[in-house]
Amino acid sequence: MAGVGWLYCIGKINALICVIAAAFFASLSHELEHDLIHKQYFRSNALLHNLMMLTVWLMRPNTVNPWYRRQIHLHHHKTSGTKKDLEERLVGNGIRNPLLRLIVIADGLLGLIIFRKALARDISDFRFFTVFNAGFPLTTGYFIVLYSALLYHGFNLLSGGGYSYPLWLLEYMSWVNLLMVILILPNVVRSISLNLITSSMHYYGGVNNLLEQTHVINHKLALPLQLFCFNFGATHTIHHFVPNQPFYVRQWLSPKILPILKQHGVRFNDFESVKNANHYA
């Protein structure tokens, strides 16, 4: 991911290629973090384990830190399909209103602010500032850069671009524009792809057992999204049955495992559930 950013900085690749390639590598870091949460790498070496945790957070600065995410992800395995599943609700699962759902999928901070009261009502140990502070300082910096770009370029668009800016602001925006290409926009693409897939494939309500917690998304129309979340929709259901398994092993086994899941009643491409706020009917 750093190499792609360097190639863009020296003019060897354009912005579009940089964003697409960096988004793909960032999606790998999500799978690595997922495995680290379940202690698949350097379990007995705290230094290397935590260094790897820090590295994957640097690659994905629009997430809470991985040490806090470990707490809510392990909680997700215990509460999947219920109102208490904080991890999935933070990315849009269970939201009926399509506009609000898209806002949460695209902007985790805004979604957290909008649904803070609902989360506090349903989850007894939810604390807004606990989640908010779990992103400091990387997630805080990510949103400062993102909102700076949106405000600056949005104002330029509305004003026709004829406004004269002070030198300090132009210098600041040159760094903002660079970070947008090599880090921010790739993670916008990655997180929207992942959040759309994961919030669609997890059920919310009506779940009675492990077979009903998720459905498999392997429809060909989902392939563009799967590219930026490492085929998450087609393989994550396997993870619910075998959590302690590296993501690449899960990928290798999936062609043989998916037919077995279908044989035992796991649903495939149940997009009707999204219309019903992910309720398992």
C-alpha positions, 0 to 999 in steps of 0.5 A: 500500500505504501508502494502504491502511494509512492508510485503516485507521488512520483507520477508513475501512476494516476490517482484512479489507479492509486485509489483502486490498488490501495483500496484492495491492499487495505481490504487485505489489512481488514482480513489480517486484523480479523485474524489478529483479533482471534490471535492467529498470528504471533499469539506468543509474541506480544511485541510482534502481535501488537506491532501488526495490530498497529500496522493494520490500523494505520492502513485503515484509519477510518476504524476504531483501534483494533484492541477495542474492536477485539472486544466488540467483535468477540461480543458480536460472535455471542450476540449476532442477530440481536439488538446487542450486536454493536459491531454490526449495528455500527455499520448499518445492520438492522436499519430499515430507512434506506437513506439512514442506512446509506449514511451509516454505511458511508460515514461511521462517525455520522452514523454513530452520532445519529444512532447513539440514543438507540444504541444506548437504549438497546445495549446496556454497556454502550457508551458514546464516548467509549466508541468515539475515543476508540478512534483517537488519534487515527480516526480523528485525523481521518475525518478531519482530512475527509471533511476538509476536502469535502468543505473546500472542494464543495465550496469551490464547486458552489462558488465557481472556484473564483475565491482567493485563499490564503497561502496557509490554506493552500499549503494545507490543502495540498497535503489534504489532496495527497492524503485523499488519494493515497489513504482516505479515498481508498478506505472510503471505497474499502469501507463502503464495500465491506459495510454494504456486504456485511450489513446485508449478510448478517440477520437482525432479529428472528435468529435462533441458532448459528445457521440463521445468523448470516446468509452467503452473498456470492451473487455475481452482481456483488463481485465489484464490492467483493473485490474490495473486501476480499470476497467477504460475503462469500466466506464470512459465514464460514467464520461464524462456524470456525472463528479460529481460521486464517482468512486465506484458509477460509478462501481455499476451503470455501468451494467445498464448504459452501455446498455443505452450508446450503445443504444444512439450511444456510441461505444464499443471496437472501436480499429480501431480508435487507428490505425487512431490516435484515429480519430472519423470516 
